[in-house]
Amino acid sequence: MDRRTDRKIGIKDVSREAGVALSTVSHVLNGTAPISTEVRNRVLEAARRLGYLAKRQQKGAIASLSTVYLAVPPGNLPHNDINLVSWTLLTALSRECERRGTKVVAHAGAPELNAAEILAGAQAANAEGIILVYDDNPKLLRALAASGLAVILLNGEDPTMSVDTVAPANRFAARLATQWLLSRGHRRILHLTWRGRSTIMRRLDGFRDAYAEQNLPADLGRVLFAEGYEPDHARTALKRFIHQHGGLDGHTAVFCAADNLAIGALAELQEHGFQIPADIAVVGFDGVAPGDLTVPSLTTVRVPLDALAVSTLQALEQRLSLTGLDHPTCRIELGCRLIERDSANFTLRT
């Protein structure tokens, strides 16, 4: 029988198990000195086997992540004041890494993310793990998952569960917003969206779920696809819709899959003389646009972008420190909150 099970496991046990000095174990667990990747991994593996790592991490006393490799599709990098979601999310991630003393090495490669380039960059940076943002291309995910490195997909979806993912609960949040509109008497709701990534399609699923749950005819909830997520795309789509139908075709609310679309929708509807929310209510999604500065102020679904950044690093540390690479992958979804403002503050008489 292993006598270690009869007493508390301490740092000396980890030192003996890993075959390193006590000071080396301390530096690894507290992030107080540069340690080679090989030695660092050996110490963490020994601490995990002994159960010491779990005890330390539960107390929030372990710095198990020194360097992460960040890969973002160039098209999703914040380059203007429209791409506020990317700017807010990446700023939150950078700030959280700085708070933890974790170095971030950004990927710089071809416009389309390539697994071989990402892995080469991560290895050159001696990164413990890779944070992939947005890009849920199945081929890319499979290649990264087979690499033996810890990989987290942030704000994306992996139906094959090849890698860990952290994302907002898009489907649930869209259902919540639609249910709220239905509860206020709206029946004919227009969902303004675009043909984006799978996370955007989950918002469409949630919109449809709300109708199904109340046994309402599915065709009451109509979907209008814009060319993209920018305000001008919303304006173009709505202008075409209004022209084709001679008005709003009986719709009393527009639920937009992004705040940018909602901002464009507000402008276009008002240009056509519609009163908001008396004639038509408008609801957005994301909660990062200056919704309290629009006229009227924008009702929206707020995505917890700061919490997504924190959860991503926690999930990566969990994978490296406690569960190990052979543990089943996990999918973390964070709840979103509806922020009620003037653009939808109107109850229809039924």
C-alpha positions as CSV (number, residue, x, y, z in Angstrom):
1,M,0.0,0.0,0.0
2,D,1.3,3.5,-0.8
3,R,1.8,5.3,2.5
4,R,1.3,8.6,0.8
5,T,-2.5,8.0,0.8
6,D,-2.3,8.1,4.7
7,R,-1.0,11.6,4.9
8,K,-1.2,15.0,3.2
9,I,0.8,15.3,0.0
10,G,3.3,18.2,0.1
11,I,5.8,19.9,-2.1
12,K,8.5,17.5,-1.0
13,D,6.6,14.6,-2.5
14,V,6.3,16.5,-5.8
15,S,10.0,17.2,-5.7
16,R,10.8,13.5,-5.1
17,E,8.3,12.3,-7.7
18,A,9.6,14.6,-10.4
19,G,13.3,14.2,-9.5
20,V,13.9,17.9,-9.2
21,A,14.9,20.3,-6.4
22,L,12.3,21.8,-4.0
23,S,13.1,25.3,-5.4
24,T,12.3,24.1,-9.0
25,V,8.9,22.8,-7.9
26,S,8.2,26.2,-6.2
27,H,9.2,28.1,-9.3
28,V,7.0,26.0,-11.5
29,L,3.9,26.2,-9.3
30,N,4.3,29.9,-8.6
31,G,5.6,31.1,-11.9
32,T,8.5,32.9,-10.3
33,A,11.4,31.9,-12.6
34,P,11.8,30.6,-16.2
35,I,11.9,26.8,-16.3
36,S,12.4,24.6,-19.3
37,T,9.3,23.2,-20.9
38,E,10.5,19.6,-20.3
39,V,11.1,20.2,-16.6
40,R,8.0,22.2,-16.1
41,N,5.8,19.5,-17.7
42,R,7.5,16.9,-15.5
43,V,6.7,18.8,-12.4
44,L,3.1,19.5,-13.3
45,E,2.6,15.8,-14.3
46,A,4.0,14.6,-11.0
47,A,1.9,17.1,-9.0
48,R,-1.2,16.0,-10.9
49,R,-0.6,12.3,-10.3
50,L,-0.2,13.0,-6.6
51,G,-3.3,15.1,-6.4
52,Y,-1.3,18.1,-5.1
53,L,-2.0,20.1,-8.2
54,A,-5.8,19.9,-7.7
55,K,-5.4,21.0,-4.1
56,R,-3.2,24.0,-5.0
57,Q,-5.4,25.1,-7.9
58,Q,-8.6,25.0,-5.8
59,K,-6.9,27.6,-3.6
60,G,-6.1,29.7,-6.6
61,A,-2.4,29.4,-5.8
62,I,-0.9,28.0,-9.0
63,A,0.4,29.7,-12.1
64,S,0.3,26.9,-14.6
65,L,0.3,28.9,-17.8
66,S,3.3,31.0,-18.8
67,T,2.9,31.4,-22.6
68,V,-0.1,31.1,-24.9
69,Y,-0.2,31.3,-28.7
70,L,-3.1,33.3,-30.0
71,A,-4.4,32.6,-33.5
72,V,-7.1,34.9,-34.9
73,P,-8.3,35.0,-38.5
74,P,-7.0,38.3,-40.0
75,G,-10.5,39.2,-41.1
76,N,-11.7,39.2,-37.5
77,L,-8.9,41.4,-36.1
78,P,-10.3,44.7,-34.9
79,H,-9.4,47.3,-37.6
80,N,-12.2,49.8,-37.3
81,D,-14.9,51.0,-34.9
82,I,-17.5,48.5,-36.4
83,N,-15.7,45.4,-35.2
84,L,-16.3,46.1,-31.5
85,V,-16.9,42.5,-30.5
86,S,-13.5,41.4,-31.6
87,W,-11.9,44.5,-30.1
88,T,-13.6,44.0,-26.7
89,L,-13.0,40.2,-26.6
90,L,-9.3,40.4,-27.5
91,T,-8.7,43.3,-25.2
92,A,-10.3,41.4,-22.3
93,L,-8.1,38.3,-23.1
94,S,-5.0,40.5,-23.2
95,R,-5.9,42.1,-20.0
96,E,-6.6,38.8,-18.2
97,C,-3.3,37.4,-19.5
98,E,-1.4,40.4,-18.2
99,R,-3.1,40.1,-14.8
100,R,-2.0,36.4,-14.6
101,G,1.5,37.1,-15.8
102,T,0.9,35.0,-18.9
103,K,2.7,36.0,-22.1
104,V,0.7,36.1,-25.3
105,V,2.4,35.4,-28.7
106,A,0.2,36.4,-31.6
107,H,0.1,34.4,-34.8
108,A,1.2,36.1,-37.9
109,G,0.7,34.1,-41.0
110,A,-1.4,33.7,-44.2
111,P,-4.9,35.3,-44.4
112,E,-6.4,31.9,-44.0
113,L,-5.3,30.2,-40.8
114,N,-3.2,27.1,-41.5
115,A,-2.6,24.4,-38.9
116,A,1.0,23.8,-39.8
117,E,1.9,27.5,-39.5
118,I,0.0,27.8,-36.1
119,L,1.7,24.7,-34.7
120,A,5.2,25.8,-35.8
121,G,4.6,29.3,-34.3
122,A,3.4,27.8,-31.0
123,Q,6.4,25.5,-30.8
124,A,8.8,28.3,-31.6
125,A,7.2,30.4,-28.8
126,N,7.4,27.4,-26.3
127,A,3.7,28.0,-25.7
128,E,1.9,25.6,-23.4
129,G,-1.3,26.0,-25.3
130,I,-3.1,27.5,-28.3
131,I,-6.1,29.9,-28.1
132,L,-7.9,29.8,-31.5
133,V,-10.5,32.6,-31.9
134,Y,-13.6,32.3,-34.1
135,D,-12.2,29.9,-36.7
136,D,-14.2,26.7,-36.4
137,N,-13.1,25.2,-39.7
138,P,-13.4,21.4,-39.1
139,K,-10.2,20.5,-41.0
140,L,-8.2,23.1,-39.0
141,L,-9.6,21.9,-35.7
142,R,-8.9,18.2,-36.4
143,A,-5.3,19.1,-37.3
144,L,-4.7,21.1,-34.2
145,A,-6.4,18.5,-32.0
146,A,-4.0,15.8,-33.3
147,S,-0.9,17.9,-32.5
148,G,-0.7,16.9,-28.8
149,L,-0.9,20.5,-27.7
150,A,-3.7,21.9,-25.6
151,V,-6.1,23.9,-27.8
152,I,-9.1,26.1,-26.8
153,L,-11.5,27.4,-29.4
154,L,-12.8,30.8,-28.2
155,N,-16.2,32.1,-29.4
156,G,-16.6,29.3,-31.9
157,E,-18.2,25.9,-32.1
158,D,-16.8,22.4,-32.7
159,P,-19.5,19.9,-33.4
160,T,-17.0,17.1,-33.5
161,M,-15.8,18.0,-30.0
162,S,-12.2,17.7,-31.1
163,V,-11.0,20.6,-28.9
164,D,-12.3,22.4,-25.8
165,T,-14.6,25.3,-26.6
166,V,-15.7,28.5,-24.8
167,A,-18.6,30.5,-26.2
168,P,-21.7,32.4,-25.3
169,A,-24.9,30.4,-25.1
170,N,-26.0,31.8,-28.4
171,R,-29.0,29.6,-28.9
172,F,-30.4,30.0,-25.4
173,A,-29.8,33.8,-25.5
174,A,-31.6,34.2,-28.9
175,R,-34.5,32.1,-27.6
176,L,-34.6,34.3,-24.5
177,A,-34.8,37.5,-26.5
178,T,-37.5,36.1,-28.8
179,Q,-39.5,34.8,-25.9
180,W,-39.4,38.2,-24.3
181,L,-40.7,39.8,-27.5
182,L,-43.5,37.2,-27.7
183,S,-44.4,37.8,-24.1
184,R,-45.0,41.5,-25.0
185,G,-47.6,40.6,-27.6
186,H,-45.4,40.4,-30.7
187,R,-46.2,37.5,-33.0
188,R,-44.7,38.5,-36.4
189,I,-41.0,39.0,-35.7
190,L,-38.4,39.5,-38.3
191,H,-35.0,38.0,-37.6
192,L,-32.3,40.0,-39.3
193,T,-29.1,38.0,-39.6
194,W,-26.4,37.0,-42.1
195,R,-24.9,33.7,-43.3
196,G,-22.1,33.7,-40.8
197,R,-20.3,31.1,-38.7
198,S,-22.1,28.3,-36.9
199,T,-22.4,30.5,-33.7
200,I,-24.5,33.0,-35.7
201,M,-26.7,30.1,-37.0
202,R,-27.3,29.1,-33.4
203,R,-28.9,32.4,-32.8
204,L,-31.3,31.6,-35.7
205,D,-32.0,28.2,-34.1
206,G,-32.9,30.0,-30.8
207,F,-35.2,32.3,-32.6
208,R,-37.1,29.4,-34.1
209,D,-37.0,27.5,-30.8
210,A,-39.0,30.3,-29.1
211,Y,-41.9,29.9,-31.6
212,A,-41.8,26.1,-31.3
213,E,-42.0,26.2,-27.5
214,Q,-45.2,28.3,-27.6
215,N,-46.7,26.1,-30.4
216,L,-46.9,29.2,-32.7
217,P,-46.8,28.7,-36.5
218,A,-43.1,28.8,-37.6
219,D,-43.9,31.1,-40.5
220,L,-44.8,33.9,-38.1
221,G,-41.1,34.3,-37.5
222,R,-39.5,35.4,-40.7
223,V,-35.8,35.4,-41.5
224,L,-34.1,38.2,-43.5
225,F,-30.5,37.6,-44.5
226,A,-28.2,40.6,-44.9
227,E,-25.0,40.5,-46.9
228,G,-22.9,40.8,-43.7
229,Y,-23.0,42.2,-40.1
230,E,-22.3,45.9,-40.8
231,P,-24.9,48.6,-40.3
232,D,-25.0,49.4,-44.0
233,H,-25.8,45.7,-44.7
234,A,-28.8,45.9,-42.4
235,R,-30.0,49.1,-44.1
236,T,-29.7,47.6,-47.6
237,A,-31.6,44.4,-46.6
238,L,-34.4,46.3,-44.8
239,K,-34.7,48.8,-47.7
240,R,-35.2,46.0,-50.1
241,F,-37.7,44.2,-47.8
242,I,-39.8,47.4,-47.3
243,H,-39.7,48.1,-51.1
244,Q,-40.8,44.6,-52.0
245,H,-43.6,44.4,-49.4
246,G,-44.8,48.0,-49.4
247,G,-43.9,48.3,-45.7
248,L,-43.2,45.9,-42.9
249,D,-45.7,43.2,-44.0
250,G,-47.3,43.1,-40.6
251,H,-44.1,42.6,-38.6
252,T,-44.0,44.4,-35.3
253,A,-40.5,43.6,-34.2
254,V,-37.0,43.1,-35.6
255,F,-34.6,40.9,-33.7
256,C,-31.1,41.4,-35.0
257,A,-28.3,38.9,-34.7
258,A,-25.8,41.6,-33.9
259,D,-25.9,45.2,-32.5
260,N,-24.3,46.5,-35.7
261,L,-27.3,45.2,-37.6
262,A,-29.6,46.7,-35.1
263,I,-27.9,50.1,-35.4
264,G,-28.4,50.0,-39.2
265,A,-32.0,48.8,-38.7
266,L,-32.8,51.8,-36.4
267,A,-31.5,54.2,-39.0
268,E,-33.3,52.7,-42.0
269,L,-36.6,52.2,-40.2
270,Q,-36.6,55.8,-39.0
271,E,-35.7,57.1,-42.4
272,H,-38.9,55.4,-43.7
273,G,-40.9,57.2,-41.0
274,F,-41.5,54.3,-38.6
275,Q,-41.8,55.1,-35.0
276,I,-39.7,52.9,-32.7
277,P,-40.9,51.1,-30.7
278,A,-44.6,52.2,-31.3
279,D,-44.6,50.9,-34.9
280,I,-41.8,48.3,-34.6
281,A,-39.6,47.2,-31.8
282,V,-35.8,46.6,-32.4
283,V,-33.6,44.2,-30.4
284,G,-29.9,43.6,-30.9
285,F,-27.4,41.0,-29.8
286,D,-23.8,41.4,-28.4
287,G,-24.1,44.3,-26.0
288,V,-20.9,46.1,-27.0
289,A,-22.2,48.8,-29.2
290,P,-23.1,52.1,-27.5
291,G,-26.7,51.0,-27.2
292,D,-27.5,53.6,-24.6
293,L,-26.3,56.3,-27.1
294,T,-28.6,55.4,-30.0
295,V,-31.9,57.1,-30.4
296,P,-33.9,55.4,-29.1
297,S,-31.6,53.5,-26.8
298,L,-31.1,49.9,-27.9
299,T,-32.5,46.8,-26.2
300,T,-30.0,44.1,-26.7
301,V,-28.6,40.7,-25.5
302,R,-25.4,41.3,-23.6
303,V,-22.6,38.7,-24.2
304,P,-20.2,38.4,-21.2
305,L,-17.1,39.0,-23.2
306,D,-14.8,39.6,-20.2
307,A,-16.0,36.4,-18.6
308,L,-15.4,34.5,-21.8
309,A,-11.7,35.6,-21.7
310,V,-11.4,34.5,-18.1
311,S,-13.1,31.1,-18.7
312,T,-10.9,30.5,-21.7
313,L,-7.7,30.8,-19.7
314,Q,-9.2,28.8,-16.8
315,A,-10.2,26.0,-19.3
316,L,-6.7,25.9,-20.8
317,E,-5.1,25.7,-17.3
318,Q,-7.6,23.0,-16.4
319,R,-6.6,21.0,-19.4
320,L,-2.8,21.4,-18.8
321,S,-2.8,21.1,-15.0
322,L,-5.7,18.8,-13.9
323,T,-7.4,16.8,-16.6
324,G,-4.5,16.2,-19.0
325,L,-4.6,15.9,-22.8
326,D,-6.3,12.5,-22.8
327,H,-9.4,13.7,-20.8
328,P,-12.6,14.1,-22.8
329,T,-13.0,17.5,-24.4
330,C,-15.4,20.0,-22.8
331,R,-17.7,22.6,-24.1
332,I,-18.3,25.7,-21.9
333,E,-21.2,28.1,-22.7
334,L,-21.8,31.2,-20.7
335,G,-25.2,32.7,-20.2
336,C,-26.2,36.1,-21.7
337,R,-28.5,38.8,-20.3
338,L,-31.2,40.8,-21.9
339,I,-30.7,44.6,-21.4
340,E,-34.1,46.3,-21.7
341,R,-34.0,49.8,-23.2
342,D,-36.3,52.1,-25.2
343,S,-36.1,50.5,-28.6
344,A,-38.4,47.6,-27.6
345,N,-40.1,49.1,-24.5
346,F,-43.6,48.7,-25.9
347,T,-46.3,46.1,-25.2
348,L,-48.7,45.4,-28.0
349,R,-52.4,45.2,-27.1
350,T,-53.7,41.7,-27.7
